[in-house]
Amino acid sequence: MTFVYDLFFLVFSIIYIPILLFKGKFHKDFAQRFGFLPSCVLGLDRPIWIHGVSVGEAMVAIKLAEKLKTVFPKKRLIISTTTRTGYETAKKGAGENVDGIFYFPVDISFVVSSVVRNIGPSIFIMVETEIWPNILYALKKYGAVSCVINGRISDRSFGRYNFIKPLISGVLKNVDMFCMQSQKDAERIESLGARKEKICITGNIKFDVALGAGKCQKYDKRSLLFGVNDEVIVAGSTHYPEETYVVEAYLKLKVKYPALKLILAPRHNARSLSIGKYLREKSLTFALLTDVLQNKAGAAGPFDCLLVDAIGYLKDLYPLATVVFIGGSLMKKGGQNPIEPALCKKPVVFGPHMFNFREVSEAFVKDGGAVRVKDKDELFIVLDRLLGDIKERSRMGENAFLAVQKNRGALDKTVECLRNVGISYL
């Protein structure tokens, strides 16, 4: 089975590398994924290894590392990520708490065996639920403890895992602790083969990450060339064709609210060029965020839409919002994290497909901090209602903020679980 899995992964890697080159995602540190590790993660005394795939998981990894460093100040900590954005997030936020940051290896047996042997971790911590058979086996063989934290299993993933349940069940035996976000997630991981005594429910650390970051009012409306009294819709992390839905709603709303502006932040900023072309076709004036921040010619206001063409800025734009739409939710993409706008006391609107943030979105809707819409027509109706009712906006914003506060504490619960399972190493 290992040979077949390795062969599949090797063939996939060979095919995928040209695709990465074509998309411009191949970078100078890519060799780390094949076991060529940077010196910063070598020669450490049985470090704690935390892995977070991309930006959201990397932020959880940073927060966990910060907490672990206060509890176990002598332990060495390293973080791995899979994506470049995750890597950049970890580099920017880890600070002195983390000894090294690197790219996660591809799950080929001889690669991960070499990586585990060279790093020599005491504990390996996966943020959310990544099930990589070879590395989990290699860690078990080496004698390291493996843990899942902030674990969740979406409806889509659960269906896929069930399809290969006999394989997954065997792999899960190599994990020593599952810290799951909710009762439903705990039940799902148990049904896939995890032993009940290895499962604990800790909640979602992303609530703690948001509260720890605090509210950052980095920009005001004038610094982004908006009028002080302008109302602003922020559409964050959108996928095609959600931009068209938001723009259609905006065009109708602008007739009723002449001072209304739009901040449009696509999930993948490489799409900014095509979105800008679409905005011109709709006779909307716009400026790129990077041009505005750099005071470039052609970025003079006033304009209808501010188009976010770089990563890392969205959380600083939420405080400017009158109302926030969460992208990836009208399409079957699983949504994006609504906690950051909630922390800014902003009313949140999202579509029916929030399965990547199921518990968070349900908590917001239940507590009156968010509205779930079924389609683009209902999106327009809800945006219209909120723009016209300052009291409802204020009430929703407060409720969203209180929901974040109410759900904090997952980080402490998680660290306690890690203490229990890995006490001989810590």
C-alpha positions as CSV (number, residue, x, y, z in Angstrom):
1,M,0.0,0.0,0.0
2,T,2.8,2.4,0.9
3,F,4.5,1.7,-2.5
4,V,1.3,2.4,-4.4
5,Y,0.7,5.6,-2.4
6,D,4.3,6.8,-2.9
7,L,4.1,6.1,-6.6
8,F,0.9,8.0,-6.9
9,F,2.3,11.0,-5.0
10,L,5.5,11.0,-6.9
11,V,3.7,11.0,-10.3
12,F,1.4,13.7,-9.0
13,S,4.4,15.8,-7.9
14,I,6.1,15.4,-11.3
15,I,3.0,16.5,-13.1
16,Y,2.3,19.4,-10.7
17,I,5.7,21.0,-10.8
18,P,5.2,22.4,-14.4
19,I,1.8,23.7,-13.3
20,L,3.4,25.5,-10.4
21,L,6.0,27.0,-12.8
22,F,3.2,28.1,-15.2
23,K,1.3,29.8,-12.3
24,G,4.4,31.4,-11.0
25,K,4.2,29.5,-7.6
26,F,7.5,27.8,-7.9
27,H,10.0,29.6,-5.6
28,K,13.5,29.3,-4.3
29,D,12.5,27.5,-1.1
30,F,10.5,24.8,-2.9
31,A,13.3,22.2,-2.4
32,Q,12.3,22.2,1.2
33,R,9.2,20.3,0.3
34,F,11.5,17.4,-0.8
35,G,13.6,17.3,2.4
36,F,16.2,20.0,1.8
37,L,15.7,21.7,5.1
38,P,17.0,25.1,6.2
39,S,19.6,25.2,8.9
40,C,17.2,27.0,11.3
41,V,15.2,23.8,12.0
42,L,18.2,21.5,12.3
43,G,20.3,20.7,15.5
44,L,17.5,21.6,17.9
45,D,16.8,19.4,21.0
46,R,13.6,17.5,20.2
47,P,11.6,20.6,19.2
48,I,7.8,21.0,19.1
49,W,6.8,21.0,15.4
50,I,3.6,22.8,14.5
51,H,2.1,22.6,11.0
52,G,-0.4,25.0,9.5
53,V,-1.3,24.8,5.8
54,S,-2.0,28.4,4.9
55,V,-2.7,31.8,6.3
56,G,-5.5,30.9,8.8
57,E,-3.8,27.8,10.1
58,A,-0.5,29.7,10.3
59,M,-2.1,32.3,12.5
60,V,-3.3,29.6,14.8
61,A,0.2,28.0,14.8
62,I,1.7,31.4,15.8
63,K,-0.8,31.9,18.6
64,L,-0.2,28.3,19.9
65,A,3.6,28.8,19.7
66,E,3.3,32.0,21.8
67,K,1.2,30.2,24.4
68,L,3.5,27.1,24.5
69,K,6.6,29.3,24.9
70,T,5.1,30.9,28.1
71,V,4.2,27.5,29.5
72,F,7.4,25.7,28.4
73,P,10.0,28.4,28.0
74,K,12.9,26.0,27.4
75,K,11.3,24.1,24.5
76,R,12.3,24.9,21.0
77,L,9.5,25.5,18.5
78,I,9.3,25.3,14.7
79,I,6.5,25.9,12.3
80,S,5.9,24.5,8.8
81,T,3.4,25.7,6.2
82,T,2.4,24.5,2.7
83,T,1.6,27.7,0.9
84,R,3.7,30.8,0.3
85,T,1.1,33.0,1.9
86,G,1.1,30.8,5.0
87,Y,4.9,30.9,5.0
88,E,4.9,34.7,4.8
89,T,2.3,35.0,7.5
90,A,4.4,32.7,9.8
91,K,7.6,34.7,9.0
92,K,5.9,38.0,9.8
93,G,4.1,37.0,13.0
94,A,6.2,34.3,14.7
95,G,8.8,36.6,16.2
96,E,11.2,35.2,18.9
97,N,8.8,32.5,20.0
98,V,9.7,30.3,17.0
99,D,13.2,29.0,16.2
100,G,12.5,28.1,12.5
101,I,10.0,28.2,9.7
102,F,10.0,26.0,6.7
103,Y,7.8,24.3,4.0
104,F,6.1,21.1,4.9
105,P,7.5,18.0,3.0
106,V,5.6,16.1,0.3
107,D,4.2,12.9,1.8
108,I,6.5,10.5,0.1
109,S,7.9,7.9,2.5
110,F,11.7,8.4,2.0
111,V,11.2,12.2,2.0
112,V,9.3,12.4,5.3
113,S,11.4,9.7,7.0
114,S,14.5,11.9,6.3
115,V,12.7,15.1,7.5
116,V,11.5,13.5,10.7
117,R,15.0,12.0,11.4
118,N,16.8,15.3,10.8
119,I,14.3,17.4,12.8
120,G,13.9,14.9,15.6
121,P,10.6,16.4,17.0
122,S,9.2,15.4,20.4
123,I,5.7,16.5,19.4
124,F,4.1,17.1,16.0
125,I,1.0,19.3,16.0
126,M,-1.3,19.6,13.0
127,V,-3.6,22.6,12.9
128,E,-7.1,21.5,11.8
129,T,-7.3,18.1,10.1
130,E,-4.6,17.0,7.7
131,I,-4.2,13.3,7.4
132,W,-0.9,12.4,5.7
133,P,-0.3,8.7,6.1
134,N,3.5,8.5,5.6
135,I,4.5,11.3,7.9
136,L,2.3,10.1,10.6
137,Y,3.8,6.7,10.3
138,A,7.3,8.1,10.3
139,L,6.6,10.1,13.4
140,K,5.2,7.1,15.2
141,K,8.2,5.0,14.2
142,Y,10.5,7.7,15.5
143,G,8.7,7.9,18.8
144,A,7.2,11.4,18.5
145,V,3.7,12.3,19.7
146,S,1.3,13.4,17.0
147,C,-1.7,15.6,17.7
148,V,-4.4,17.3,15.8
149,I,-5.6,20.7,17.1
150,N,-8.5,22.9,16.1
151,G,-9.7,19.8,14.3
152,R,-12.7,20.0,12.0
153,I,-14.2,17.8,9.3
154,S,-16.4,19.5,6.8
155,D,-19.3,17.7,5.1
156,R,-17.3,17.4,1.9
157,S,-14.2,16.0,3.7
158,F,-16.3,13.6,5.7
159,G,-17.8,12.1,2.6
160,R,-14.3,11.6,1.0
161,Y,-12.8,10.1,4.1
162,N,-15.7,7.7,4.5
163,F,-15.0,6.5,0.9
164,I,-11.6,5.3,2.0
165,K,-12.5,4.6,5.7
166,P,-10.4,1.4,6.0
167,L,-7.3,3.3,5.0
168,I,-8.1,6.4,7.1
169,S,-8.9,4.2,10.2
170,G,-5.4,2.7,10.0
171,V,-3.7,6.1,9.6
172,L,-5.6,7.6,12.6
173,K,-4.1,5.0,14.9
174,N,-0.8,6.9,14.5
175,V,-2.3,10.1,16.1
176,D,-2.2,10.4,19.9
177,M,-4.6,13.2,20.5
178,F,-7.5,14.8,18.6
179,C,-8.5,18.3,19.8
180,M,-11.7,18.9,17.8
181,Q,-13.6,22.1,17.4
182,S,-17.1,20.7,18.1
183,Q,-19.1,17.7,19.2
184,K,-20.0,17.0,15.6
185,D,-16.3,17.1,14.6
186,A,-15.5,14.8,17.5
187,E,-18.2,12.3,16.4
188,R,-17.0,12.3,12.8
189,I,-13.4,11.6,13.7
190,E,-14.5,8.8,16.0
191,S,-16.6,7.3,13.3
192,L,-13.6,7.3,11.0
193,G,-11.6,5.2,13.4
194,A,-10.1,7.5,16.1
195,R,-10.4,6.0,19.6
196,K,-12.8,7.9,21.9
197,E,-10.3,8.3,24.7
198,K,-8.0,10.2,22.4
199,I,-10.6,12.8,21.5
200,C,-11.4,16.0,23.3
201,I,-13.5,19.0,22.4
202,T,-11.7,22.3,22.7
203,G,-13.5,24.8,20.5
204,N,-12.1,27.0,17.8
205,I,-8.7,28.7,18.5
206,K,-9.5,31.3,15.7
207,F,-11.7,33.1,18.2
208,D,-8.6,33.5,20.5
209,V,-6.5,34.5,17.6
210,A,-8.8,37.3,16.7
211,L,-9.2,38.6,20.3
212,G,-5.4,38.4,20.8
213,A,-4.8,40.5,17.7
214,G,-7.1,43.3,19.0
215,K,-8.9,45.8,16.9
216,C,-6.5,47.5,14.5
217,Q,-7.7,50.9,13.1
218,K,-4.8,51.2,10.7
219,Y,-6.6,53.3,8.0
220,D,-9.3,55.9,8.0
221,K,-11.6,56.7,5.1
222,R,-9.7,59.8,4.0
223,S,-6.4,57.9,3.9
224,L,-8.0,55.6,1.3
225,L,-9.5,58.6,-0.6
226,F,-13.1,58.0,0.6
227,G,-15.3,60.7,2.0
228,V,-15.7,60.8,5.8
229,N,-19.5,60.2,5.5
230,D,-19.3,57.5,2.8
231,E,-21.0,54.2,3.5
232,V,-18.8,51.3,2.6
233,I,-19.6,47.7,1.6
234,V,-16.5,45.4,2.1
235,A,-16.7,42.2,0.1
236,G,-13.9,40.0,1.4
237,S,-12.2,37.0,-0.1
238,T,-14.6,36.7,-3.0
239,H,-14.5,34.0,-5.7
240,Y,-15.8,34.2,-9.2
241,P,-18.7,35.0,-9.9
242,E,-19.4,36.5,-6.5
243,E,-17.8,39.8,-7.6
244,T,-20.5,40.1,-10.3
245,Y,-23.2,39.5,-7.7
246,V,-21.8,42.2,-5.4
247,V,-21.3,44.7,-8.2
248,E,-24.9,44.1,-9.4
249,A,-26.2,44.8,-5.9
250,Y,-23.9,47.8,-5.6
251,L,-25.1,49.4,-8.8
252,K,-28.7,49.2,-7.6
253,L,-27.9,50.3,-4.1
254,K,-25.9,53.3,-5.3
255,V,-29.1,54.8,-6.8
256,K,-30.6,54.8,-3.3
257,Y,-27.4,55.6,-1.4
258,P,-25.3,58.0,-3.6
259,A,-22.4,58.1,-1.2
260,L,-22.0,54.3,-1.1
261,K,-18.6,52.9,-1.9
262,L,-17.3,49.3,-2.4
263,I,-14.1,47.6,-1.3
264,L,-13.7,44.5,-3.3
265,A,-11.1,42.0,-2.1
266,P,-10.8,38.8,-4.3
267,R,-9.6,35.7,-2.6
268,H,-6.8,35.4,-5.2
269,N,-5.4,38.9,-5.9
270,A,-4.0,37.7,-9.3
271,R,-7.6,38.1,-10.5
272,S,-7.5,41.8,-9.9
273,L,-6.8,42.5,-13.5
274,S,-9.8,40.7,-14.8
275,I,-12.0,42.2,-12.1
276,G,-10.8,45.7,-13.0
277,K,-11.8,45.0,-16.6
278,Y,-15.3,44.0,-15.5
279,L,-15.6,47.1,-13.4
280,R,-14.8,49.3,-16.4
281,E,-17.4,47.4,-18.4
282,K,-19.9,48.4,-15.7
283,S,-18.8,52.0,-16.0
284,L,-17.5,52.0,-12.4
285,T,-14.5,54.0,-11.4
286,F,-11.9,52.2,-9.3
287,A,-8.4,52.3,-7.9
288,L,-6.0,49.6,-6.8
289,L,-5.2,49.5,-3.1
290,T,-1.5,49.3,-3.7
291,D,-1.7,52.4,-6.0
292,V,-3.6,54.4,-3.3
293,L,-1.2,53.4,-0.6
294,Q,1.8,54.4,-2.7
295,N,0.2,57.6,-3.9
296,K,0.6,56.6,-7.5
297,A,-0.7,58.7,-10.4
298,G,-4.2,57.6,-11.5
299,A,-5.2,56.7,-8.0
300,A,-6.8,60.0,-7.2
301,G,-10.3,60.0,-5.8
302,P,-13.2,60.0,-5.8
303,F,-13.9,56.5,-7.2
304,D,-16.6,53.9,-6.7
305,C,-14.6,50.9,-5.8
306,L,-11.3,50.2,-4.1
307,L,-9.9,46.9,-5.5
308,V,-7.6,45.1,-3.2
309,D,-4.7,43.7,-5.2
310,A,-2.4,42.4,-2.5
311,I,-2.6,40.0,0.4
312,G,-2.5,40.9,4.1
313,Y,-4.6,44.1,4.0
314,L,-8.2,42.8,4.4
315,K,-8.3,42.7,8.2
316,D,-7.2,46.3,8.3
317,L,-10.0,47.3,5.9
318,Y,-12.8,45.8,7.9
319,P,-13.0,48.7,10.4
320,L,-14.0,51.0,7.5
321,A,-17.0,48.8,6.6
322,T,-20.7,49.7,7.1
323,V,-21.5,46.1,6.3
324,V,-19.3,43.1,5.4
325,F,-20.0,40.3,2.9
326,I,-17.9,37.1,3.4
327,G,-16.8,35.6,0.1
328,G,-16.6,32.0,-0.9
329,S,-20.1,31.5,0.6
330,L,-22.4,32.1,-2.3
331,M,-20.3,29.5,-4.3
332,K,-19.5,26.1,-2.9
333,K,-16.0,27.2,-1.6
334,G,-16.7,26.8,2.1
335,G,-16.6,30.5,3.0
336,Q,-13.9,32.5,4.8
337,N,-13.3,33.5,8.4
338,P,-16.0,36.0,9.6
339,I,-14.3,36.5,13.0
340,E,-12.1,39.5,12.0
341,P,-15.1,41.7,10.9
342,A,-17.0,40.6,13.9
343,L,-14.2,41.7,16.2
344,C,-14.6,45.2,14.6
345,K,-18.4,45.1,15.5
346,K,-19.4,44.9,11.9
347,P,-22.6,43.3,10.7
348,V,-21.7,40.2,8.7
349,V,-23.5,38.7,5.7
350,F,-22.7,35.4,4.0
351,G,-24.2,32.8,1.7
352,P,-25.3,29.2,2.4
353,H,-21.9,27.6,1.8
354,M,-19.9,28.2,5.0
355,F,-18.9,24.6,5.6
356,N,-15.2,25.5,6.3
357,F,-16.4,27.7,9.1
358,R,-19.6,25.8,10.1
359,E,-19.5,26.2,13.9
360,V,-18.3,29.9,13.7
361,S,-21.0,30.9,11.2
362,E,-23.7,29.1,13.0
363,A,-22.7,30.8,16.3
364,F,-22.9,34.2,14.6
365,V,-26.3,33.5,13.1
366,K,-27.7,32.1,16.4
367,D,-26.5,35.1,18.4
368,G,-27.8,37.6,15.9
369,G,-24.4,38.8,14.7
370,A,-24.8,37.6,11.1
371,V,-27.3,37.0,8.3
372,R,-27.2,34.0,6.1
373,V,-28.6,34.7,2.6
374,K,-29.6,32.0,0.1
375,D,-28.6,33.7,-3.2
376,K,-27.6,37.0,-4.9
377,D,-31.1,38.3,-4.9
378,E,-31.4,37.9,-1.1
379,L,-27.9,39.4,-0.7
380,F,-29.2,42.6,-2.3
381,I,-32.3,42.7,-0.1
382,V,-30.3,42.2,3.1
383,L,-27.6,44.8,2.1
384,D,-30.4,47.3,1.3
385,R,-32.0,46.7,4.7
386,L,-28.8,47.0,6.7
387,L,-27.7,50.2,4.9
388,G,-31.0,51.8,5.7
389,D,-31.1,50.8,9.4
390,I,-28.3,52.0,11.6
391,K,-29.9,50.5,14.7
392,E,-29.9,47.0,13.2
393,R,-26.4,47.4,12.0
394,S,-25.3,48.4,15.5
395,R,-27.2,45.6,17.2
396,M,-25.7,43.0,14.8
397,G,-22.2,44.3,15.2
398,E,-22.4,44.1,19.0
399,N,-23.9,40.6,18.8
400,A,-21.1,39.5,16.5
401,F,-18.4,40.9,18.9
402,L,-20.1,39.2,21.9
403,A,-20.2,35.9,20.0
404,V,-16.4,36.1,19.6
405,Q,-15.9,36.8,23.3
406,K,-18.3,34.0,24.3
407,N,-16.4,31.4,22.3
408,R,-12.9,32.2,23.5
409,G,-10.9,29.8,25.6
410,A,-10.1,27.1,23.1
411,L,-6.3,27.9,23.2
412,D,-6.1,27.2,26.9
413,K,-8.1,24.0,26.6
414,T,-5.8,22.8,23.7
415,V,-2.6,23.5,25.6
416,E,-4.0,21.5,28.6
417,C,-4.7,18.6,26.3
418,L,-1.2,18.8,24.9
419,R,0.3,18.8,28.4
420,N,-1.6,15.6,29.2
421,V,-0.7,13.7,26.1
422,G,3.0,14.8,25.8
423,I,3.9,15.4,29.5
424,S,6.9,13.1,29.3
425,Y,8.5,15.3,26.6
426,L,7.6,18.7,28.0
